[in-house]
């Protein structure tokens, strides 16, 4: 076609698809530009300072589906979706105020609108047209190259879907380290959105202390872009948006894209591996330091691991034993076949720990306890056997010593039985004789003796009877020390009530206020607990205040966090400085002339409580009463 001419009708000439105005100074269009626009490879459009379309080529009308003259004079917003008009006007005005050459659309999808209303993504490059002075003029004409980015966007979306399907975080950067693309795993790992990462330097994901040196490392890769792993044997970390850190392994690869170098960075979160490695190292340390012998066997019974504990027990090192059958440890004295035991474990049988003998490096038998367990692979199939071996020589020695001590104790008990029999028969008989002859003297020769002689005979009788009571108490104490416990559920409240009933019957003139808490239960020997309460309540009855003010109580309580029972009175009390003597045999804190007693009741009580696994203690103050506490730690002891 010819170059621009005036028509006879005075209208502006049309050259190809261009309506080119005649040059009019700074804001005019040079006629030669129309031809340049037509031969341009992309759709081209020229707008004036008001955003009106003044020129365009055929590629633009074809791309947007307009007739050749339909666009001339329209606002450029005709090519943009209506929802974006307001924002675009503002951006256009800002650009017109300071026009510079600028590519657009490479970092984001810019939507355009066809004549039929359909939308498609484009890339746009802008440049101001120089005025007559040869320089861009604010508010002047601007030329834009428009390229259909549909295929690139479709390709990018396919690549994004491909990257999102990858199990690891994947990041694509340009040669300068600016992030072009990040997959879903990257966003999840680092806590950013796609818009927050796009266009950012990759150093945003690098800890602050490493950022200064990271561009140099990045440049060393782009200078020689070969696929390489990073992080093997190194402690590499990434930093999340919230500032937390994550241990990573990194692999780098490169690809050429339209002459640009793109770097593909694969980031693998190795947090779980670090934890597993730490657990494995901890387990190895435990196995190595364990005093027990720990070894593993394969399906044939061959030793695959041998720890220091096993070496300590048998004297063999791991180098001696790994690869050998564990039957080499078999001793002729053992009662089972080692290979058969492994077969039973592999067949799924569960075996109890076995006390047996195994042979050490020097051919000596070692007493050991062996526990075996099945090792399964991740599919639940038998993969081997773990063996724990404990040296029980000391335990066996203790057991033998215990058996010997028990036998000695039984022999001692038999001797005590014989002694008790002798005391009961050989000592009681002379005492009964002394008492009997003294009584005969009083009866037969009382009229011959004066008052002093009769008093002497009375003291002989009292002393012999007192001696007999002491012998009976000692026999009871000896019997309680040997008597077998028969723990049953005991109603302590009922036993205490029976004890008080007996005390009232023996001393009906005594007025004592007694308070017994109901429902006190314990797991104990019923007969022995009756003795305990008789002694404690009998003492309280004896030492309680005189007159109408005497009070005794029996209840459950707690002392220093320990559940216990207490028998309390408001009687004469005692000096705590002598509390250590309370539970000794024949120990008394009050003279026998003031209070009767043999001094053996509390010793008996302590012996019974100790045999139940409990303890007894007392608190008191002179003239302000006494409290005797005892605990019964058997699990069933409680009150309701």
C-alpha positions in Angstrom: 0.0 0.0 0.0 1.0 3.6 -0.5 2.2 5.9 2.1 -0.1 8.4 3.8 -1.9 11.0 1.4 -4.8 13.4 1.8 -8.0 12.2 0.2 -10.2 14.4 -1.9 -12.8 14.4 0.8 -10.3 15.9 3.3 -10.3 12.8 5.6 -7.1 11.5 7.1 -5.6 8.8 4.9 -5.8 5.1 5.9 -2.7 3.0 5.5 -3.4 -0.7 5.9 -5.3 -0.9 9.2 -3.9 2.5 10.4 -5.7 5.8 10.4 -2.7 8.1 10.6 -3.2 11.8 11.3 -1.0 14.3 9.5 2.0 15.4 11.6 1.0 18.2 14.0 4.1 18.9 16.1 5.0 17.3 19.4 1.7 15.5 19.8 1.5 14.3 16.2 2.3 10.9 14.7 5.1 10.6 12.1 3.8 9.0 8.9 6.7 6.5 8.8 5.6 5.0 12.1 2.6 3.4 10.6 4.7 1.2 8.4 6.9 0.2 11.3 3.9 -0.8 13.4 2.6 -3.0 10.6 5.7 -5.0 10.3 6.1 -5.4 14.1 5.9 -9.1 15.2 3.4 -8.3 18.0 0.1 -6.5 18.2 0.9 -2.8 18.5 -1.2 0.1 19.8 -0.5 3.9 20.2 -2.4 6.0 22.7 -2.4 9.7 23.4 -2.0 11.5 26.7 -5.7 11.0 27.4 -5.5 7.3 27.0 -7.3 7.4 23.6 -6.2 4.9 20.8 -4.7 6.8 17.9 -3.0 4.0 16.0 -2.8 0.2 15.9 -1.8 -2.5 13.6 -3.8 -5.4 12.0 -2.4 -7.9 14.5 -4.1 -5.9 17.3 -7.5 -6.0 15.6 -7.1 -9.7 14.9 -6.0 -10.4 18.5 -8.9 -8.6 20.0 -11.5 -9.4 17.3 -12.3 -5.8 16.3 -13.0 -4.2 12.8 -10.1 -2.1 11.5 -11.7 1.2 12.4 -13.7 0.3 15.5 -10.9 1.0 18.0 -9.6 4.4 16.7 -10.5 7.1 19.2 -11.7 4.7 22.0 -10.1 4.7 25.5 -7.5 2.0 25.9 -9.7 0.6 28.7 -11.9 -0.9 25.9 -9.2 -3.7 25.7 -9.3 -4.3 29.5 -12.0 -6.1 31.6 -14.5 -3.6 33.0 -13.8 -4.6 36.6 -10.2 -3.3 36.2 -11.1 0.1 34.5 -10.8 2.3 37.6 -7.5 0.9 38.7 -6.1 1.0 35.2 -7.0 4.7 34.7 -5.0 5.5 37.8 -2.0 3.4 36.7 -2.1 5.0 33.2 -2.1 8.5 34.6 0.8 7.7 36.9 2.7 6.3 34.0 1.9 9.3 31.7 3.3 11.6 34.3 6.8 10.0 34.0 6.8 7.7 31.0 9.7 5.2 30.7 10.2 2.0 28.7 8.7 -0.9 30.7 8.0 -4.5 30.1 4.9 -5.9 31.8 3.3 -9.3 32.2 6.3 -11.5 32.7 5.9 -11.7 36.4 2.1 -11.8 36.5 -0.9 -12.5 34.4 -2.4 -9.3 32.9 -6.0 -9.9 31.7 -7.2 -8.5 28.4 -10.7 -8.3 27.0 -11.7 -9.3 23.4 -14.5 -7.7 21.4 -16.8 -10.6 22.3 -16.1 -10.1 26.0 -13.9 -13.1 26.5 -10.7 -12.6 28.5 -7.2 -13.9 27.9 -3.7 -13.2 29.5 -1.3 -10.9 27.8 2.2 -9.5 28.2 2.7 -5.8 27.5 5.7 -3.7 26.9 5.3 0.1 27.1 7.5 2.9 25.7 6.9 6.6 25.3 7.1 8.1 21.7 9.6 10.9 21.6 8.4 14.4 20.7 10.1 16.8 18.2 12.9 17.3 20.7 13.6 13.5 20.5 12.8 12.9 24.2 9.7 11.5 25.9 7.2 14.2 26.8 4.9 13.8 29.9 1.3 13.4 28.7 2.6 12.5 25.2 1.9 9.5 23.0 2.8 6.0 24.3 3.3 2.9 22.2 2.5 -0.6 23.6 3.4 -4.0 22.3 0.8 -6.6 23.3 1.6 -10.4 23.2 -0.9 -13.2 23.8 0.4 -15.1 26.8 -2.2 -17.8 26.8 0.2 -20.5 25.8 2.8 -19.4 28.2 0.2 -19.2 31.0 -1.1 -22.7 30.1 2.5 -24.0 30.1 3.1 -22.3 33.4 0.0 -23.8 35.0 1.0 -27.2 33.8 4.4 -26.7 35.2 2.9 -25.5 38.5 0.6 -28.6 38.7 3.7 -30.7 38.0 5.6 -29.0 40.7 2.7 -29.2 43.1 2.6 -32.9 42.6 6.3 -33.2 43.7 6.8 -34.5 47.3 9.4 -31.8 48.1 9.3 -28.0 48.1 10.5 -26.8 44.6 11.4 -23.2 43.8 12.3 -21.8 40.3 14.5 -18.6 40.2 16.0 -16.6 37.4 19.7 -16.0 36.9 19.6 -13.2 39.5 18.1 -15.4 42.2 14.6 -13.9 42.0 11.8 -16.3 42.7 9.6 -17.0 39.6 7.6 -19.9 40.9 7.1 -21.8 44.1 5.0 -25.0 44.5 2.4 -25.7 47.2 5.0 -27.7 49.3 7.2 -24.6 49.4 4.3 -22.4 50.6 3.4 -24.9 53.2 7.0 -25.4 54.4 7.9 -21.7 54.7 4.5 -20.2 55.5 4.3 -17.7 52.6 1.7 -17.2 49.9 2.7 -17.4 46.2 2.3 -13.6 45.7 4.6 -13.0 48.8 7.4 -15.1 47.2 7.1 -14.2 43.5 9.8 -11.7 42.5 11.6 -11.9 45.9 15.3 -12.8 46.1 15.7 -16.4 47.2 17.7 -15.2 50.2 14.4 -14.5 51.9 14.4 -18.2 52.7 18.0 -18.2 54.0 18.8 -17.5 57.7 20.1 -14.0 58.2 23.7 -15.1 59.1 24.1 -16.8 55.8 22.5 -14.2 53.5 25.6 -12.1 52.9 27.5 -15.0 51.5 24.6 -16.7 49.6 24.7 -14.5 46.4 28.4 -15.6 46.0 27.4 -19.2 46.3 24.4 -18.7 44.0 26.7 -17.1 41.4 29.1 -20.0 41.5 26.3 -22.2 40.4 25.0 -20.0 37.6 28.5 -19.7 36.3 28.7 -23.5 36.1 25.1 -24.7 36.2 25.3 -28.5 36.7 22.9 -30.6 38.7 24.3 -30.9 42.2 23.1 -31.8 45.7 23.7 -29.5 48.7 23.4 -30.2 52.4 24.9 -33.7 52.4 26.9 -33.8 55.7 26.1 -30.1 56.3 23.7 -28.5 58.8 21.7 -26.4 56.2 18.6 -24.5 57.5 15.8 -22.6 55.9 13.9 -19.8 57.7 10.2 -19.6 57.7 8.0 -16.4 57.5 7.5 -16.6 61.3 11.2 -16.7 61.9 11.4 -20.4 62.9 14.0 -22.6 61.3 13.8 -25.9 59.5 16.7 -28.3 58.7 16.8 -28.9 54.9 18.7 -30.7 52.1 18.9 -28.9 48.8 19.4 -30.0 45.2 20.0 -27.6 42.3 19.4 -27.9 38.6 19.2 -25.5 35.7 17.2 -25.1 32.5 17.3 -22.6 29.6 14.0 -20.8 28.9 14.0 -18.4 25.9 17.6 -17.6 26.4 17.1 -17.0 30.2 18.7 -19.3 32.7 16.3 -20.7 35.3 17.4 -22.4 38.4 15.3 -25.2 39.9 15.9 -25.7 43.6 14.5 -28.8 45.4 14.2 -28.3 49.1 13.6 -31.3 51.4 12.5 -30.9 55.0 14.6 -33.3 57.0 13.2 -32.5 60.4 11.9 -36.1 60.9 15.1 -37.5 59.7 17.1 -35.4 62.1 14.8 -36.6 64.9 15.1 -40.2 63.8 18.9 -39.8 63.6 18.9 -38.4 67.1 16.7 -41.2 68.3 18.9 -43.7 66.6 22.0 -42.2 68.1 20.3 -42.2 71.6 19.3 -45.8 71.1 22.9 -46.7 70.0 24.2 -45.0 73.1 21.8 -46.8 75.3 22.6 -50.2 73.8 26.3 -49.4 74.0 26.2 -48.4 77.6 23.7 -51.0 78.8 25.0 -53.4 81.4 22.8 -56.1 80.0 24.0 -58.1 77.0 22.0 -57.0 74.0 22.3 -58.9 70.7 20.3 -59.5 67.6 20.0 -62.7 65.6 19.0 -63.2 62.0 16.4 -65.9 60.9 19.1 -68.6 61.1 20.2 -67.7 64.7 23.4 -66.0 63.5 24.5 -63.1 65.6 24.2 -59.7 63.8 25.0 -57.3 66.7 26.8 -57.7 70.0 27.1 -54.9 72.6 29.6 -54.0 75.2 27.4 -55.5 77.9 27.5 -58.9 76.2 31.3 -58.6 76.0 31.4 -57.8 79.8 29.3 -60.9 80.6 31.0 -63.4 78.3 34.4 -61.9 77.4 33.8 -62.2 73.7 34.1 -59.0 71.6 31.8 -58.0 68.7 34.4 -59.0 66.2 34.6 -62.5 67.9 30.8 -63.0 67.8 29.1 -61.2 64.8 28.5 -63.7 62.1 28.6 -66.8 64.3 25.7 -68.8 65.6 24.6 -67.9 69.1 24.7 -71.7 70.0 28.5 -71.2 70.6 27.4 -69.9 74.0 25.5 -73.2 74.8 26.6 -74.9 78.0 26.2 -78.6 78.6 24.4 -77.7 81.8 21.7 -75.7 80.2 18.2 -77.2 80.0 17.1 -76.0 76.6 18.4 -76.0 73.0 19.3 -72.4 71.8 18.4 -73.1 68.1 15.1 -74.5 69.2 14.3 -71.5 71.3 14.9 -69.2 68.3 12.6 -71.3 66.1 9.9 -71.0 68.7 10.2 -67.2 68.8 10.2 -67.0 65.0 7.0 -69.1 65.0 5.3 -66.4 67.0 5.5 -68.0 70.5 6.0 -65.7 73.4 8.5 -67.0 76.0 9.0 -65.9 79.6 12.6 -64.9 80.7 14.6 -68.0 81.2 17.2 -68.5 84.0 19.9 -70.7 82.6 23.7 -71.1 82.2 25.8 -70.1 79.2 29.5 -70.6 78.6 31.9 -67.7 78.5 35.2 -67.2 76.6 37.2 -69.2 79.2 34.8 -72.2 79.1 33.2 -71.3 82.5 29.5 -71.4 83.0 27.8 -68.0 83.6 24.4 -67.9 85.3 22.2 -65.6 83.1 18.6 -64.7 82.5 17.7 -64.6 78.8 14.7 -62.8 77.2 13.9 -63.1 73.5 11.6 -61.1 71.3 10.6 -61.3 67.7 11.8 -58.5 65.3 9.5 -57.7 62.5 10.0 -55.7 59.3 7.7 -52.9 58.2 5.4 -55.5 56.6 5.0 -57.4 59.8 7.1 -60.3 58.7 9.7 -62.0 60.9 13.1 -60.3 60.4 15.1 -61.7 63.3 15.3 -62.0 67.1 16.4 -59.6 69.8 18.1 -61.1 72.9 18.6 -59.5 76.3 21.0 -61.3 78.6 21.4 -60.4 82.2 24.1 -61.7 84.5 22.2 -63.1 87.5 25.2 -64.7 89.3 24.9 -62.1 92.1 21.1 -62.6 92.3 21.5 -66.4 92.5 24.1 -66.0 95.2 21.7 -63.7 97.2 19.0 -66.3 96.7 21.2 -69.1 98.1 22.2 -66.9 101.0 18.5 -66.1 101.6 17.6 -69.7 101.6 20.5 -70.4 104.1 19.3 -67.5 106.3 15.8 -68.7 106.2 16.9 -72.2 107.2 19.0 -70.6 110.0 16.0 -68.5 111.1 13.8 -71.6 111.2 16.5 -73.4 113.3 16.6 -70.4 115.6 12.8 -70.4 115.9 12.9 -74.0 116.8 15.4 -73.2 119.5 13.2 -70.4 120.7 10.2 -72.8 120.8 12.3 -75.1 122.9 13.4 -72.2 125.2 9.8 -71.0 125.5 8.7 -74.5 126.5 11.5 -74.6 129.0 10.5 -71.2 130.4 6.8 -72.2 130.5 7.4 -75.4 132.4 10.8 -75.2 134.2 10.5 -71.6 135.5 6.8 -71.5 136.2 6.9 -74.6 138.4 9.4 -73.1 141.0 7.4 -69.8 141.0 4.2 -71.6 141.6 6.0 -73.5 144.4 7.2 -70.3 146.1 3.8 -68.8 145.9 2.1 -71.9 147.2 4.4 -72.4 150.2 4.1 -68.7 151.1 0.4 -69.1 151.1 0.6 -72.3 153.2 2.8 -70.4 155.8 0.2 -67.7 156.0 -2.7 -70.2 156.4 -1.0 -72.6 158.8 1.3 -70.4 160.8 -0.3 -67.0 160.5 -1.1 -66.9 164.2 2.6 -67.5 165.0 4.0 -64.8 162.8 3.8 -61.2 163.8 2.7 -58.5 161.5 6.2 -58.0 160.0 6.5 -61.7 159.2 3.2 -61.7 157.5 4.1 -58.6 155.5 7.3 -60.4 154.3 5.3 -63.4 153.2 2.9 -61.0 151.3 5.8 -59.5 149.4 7.2 -62.9 148.5 3.8 -63.9 147.0 3.5 -60.5 145.2 7.0 -60.8 143.7 6.5 -64.4 142.6 3.1 -63.5 140.9 4.7 -60.5 139.3 7.5 -62.7 138.0 5.0 -65.1 136.6 3.3 -62.2 134.8 6.6 -61.1 133.3 7.3 -64.6 132.0 3.8 -64.7 130.4 4.4 -61.4 128.7 7.8 -62.5 127.4 6.3 -65.6 126.0 3.6 -63.6 124.3 6.2 -61.3 122.8 8.2 -64.2 121.6 5.1 -65.8 120.1 4.0 -62.6 118.3 7.4 -62.4 116.7 7.0 -65.8 115.2 3.3 -66.0 114.6 2.4 -66.1 110.9 0.3 -63.1 109.7 -3.2 -63.8 108.3 -4.2 -60.5 106.7 -8.0 -60.1 106.3 -10.4 -57.1 106.1 -10.6 -55.9 109.8 -13.1 -53.5 111.3 -10.8 -51.6 113.6 -13.7 -49.6 114.9 -15.4 -52.8 116.1 -12.2 -54.1 117.7 -11.8 -50.8 119.6 -15.4 -50.9 120.8 -14.9 -54.5 122.1 -11.7 -53.4 123.9 -13.4 -50.5 125.6 -16.3 -52.8 126.6 -13.8 -55.1 128.4 -12.2 -52.1 130.2 -15.5 -50.8 131.4 -16.4 -54.3 132.7 -13.2 -54.6 134.6 -13.4 -51.1 136.1 -17.2 -50.2 136.2 -16.7 -47.3 138.7 -14.5 -45.4 136.1 -16.2 -42.7 134.1 -14.4 -42.1 130.8 -15.8 -40.4 127.7 -14.8 -42.5 124.7 -15.1 -41.4 121.0 -14.5 -44.1 118.3 -14.8 -43.2 114.6 -17.0 -45.6 112.8 -16.1 -47.5 109.6 -12.3 -47.8 110.1 -11.2 -50.7 108.0 -7.7 -52.2 107.4 -6.1 -55.2 105.8 -4.4 -56.8 108.8 -4.2 -59.8 111.2 -7.4 -59.6 113.2 -6.0 -61.2 116.3 -2.9 -59.2 116.4 -4.7 -55.9 115.8 -6.9 -56.8 118.8 -3.8 -57.0 120.9 -2.6 -53.6 119.5 -5.9 -51.8 120.4 -6.1 -53.5 123.8 -2.6 -52.2 124.7 -3.1 -48.7 123.3 -6.6 -48.2 124.6 -5.7 -49.9 128.0 -2.8 -47.4 128.4 -5.1 -44.5 127.5 -7.7 -45.8 130.0 -5.0 -46.1 132.7 -3.4 -42.7 132.2 -6.5 -40.6 131.3 -7.5 -37.8 133.6 -9.5 -38.7 136.7 -13.0 -37.7 137.6 -15.6 -36.8 135.0 -13.1 -35.2 132.6 -11.4 -38.4 131.3 -11.5 -38.6 127.5 -10.3 -41.1 125.0 -10.6 -41.1 121.2 -9.7 -43.4 118.3 -9.9 -42.1 114.8 -8.2 -42.0 111.3 -6.0 -39.0 110.6 -3.1 -37.9 108.5 0.4 -37.0 109.8 2.8 -35.3 107.5 0.9 -36.5 104.5 0.8 -40.1 105.7 -2.6 -41.7 106.4 -2.6 -43.2 109.9 -4.7 -43.9 113.1 -4.4 -42.3 116.5 -5.4 -43.2 120.0 -5.5 -40.0 122.1 -6.1 -39.3 125.8 -6.1 -36.2 128.1 -4.2 -37.8 130.9 -0.8 -37.4 132.5 1.2 -37.3 129.3 4.9 -37.7 129.2 8.1 -35.7 128.5 9.1 -35.9 124.8 12.7 -36.1 125.8 12.1 -39.7 126.9 9.9 -40.7 124.0 12.7 -43.0 122.7 12.1 -45.3 125.7 8.4 -45.8 125.2 8.7 -48.9 123.0 11.5 -50.6 124.8 10.9 -53.8 126.8 10.4 -53.2 130.5 10.8 -49.4 129.9 8.5 -47.2 132.1 8.1 -43.5 132.3 6.0 -43.6 135.4 6.6 -45.5 138.7 4.8 -48.8 139.2 3.5 -47.4 142.5 1.6 -44.8 140.6 0.4 -46.8 137.6 0.4 -50.6 137.3 2.0 -52.3 134.4 4.9 -54.6 133.2 6.5 -52.2 130.7 6.1 -54.6 127.8 2.7 -53.6 126.2 4.1 -50.9 123.9 7.0 -53.1 122.9 4.5 -55.8 121.9 2.5 -53.2 120.0 5.5 -51.9 118.1 6.5 -55.5 117.1 3.0 -56.1 115.7 2.8 -52.9 113.7 6.3 -53.5 112.3 5.3 -56.9 111.1 2.5 -55.3 109.2 5.0 -53.0 107.5 3.9 -49.9 109.4 5.3 -47.8 112.1 4.2 -46.4 115.5 5.2 -43.1 117.2 3.9 -41.0 120.0 3.5 -37.3 120.9 2.8 -36.0 124.4 3.2 -33.3 127.0 3.4 -33.6 130.7 -0.1 -33.0 132.2 -1.7 -32.6 128.8 -2.2 -36.1 127.5 -0.6 -38.4 124.9 -1.3 -39.4 121.3 -0.1 -42.7 119.8 -0.1 -42.9 116.0 0.3 -46.0 113.9 0.2 -46.7 110.2 -0.9 -49.8 108.2 0.4 -49.3 104.7 -1.3 -52.3 103.1 -3.3 -51.0 100.1 -6.7 -52.0 101.4 -6.3 -49.9 104.6 -8.9 -47.1 104.5 -11.9 -45.6 106.3 -15.4 -45.0 105.1 
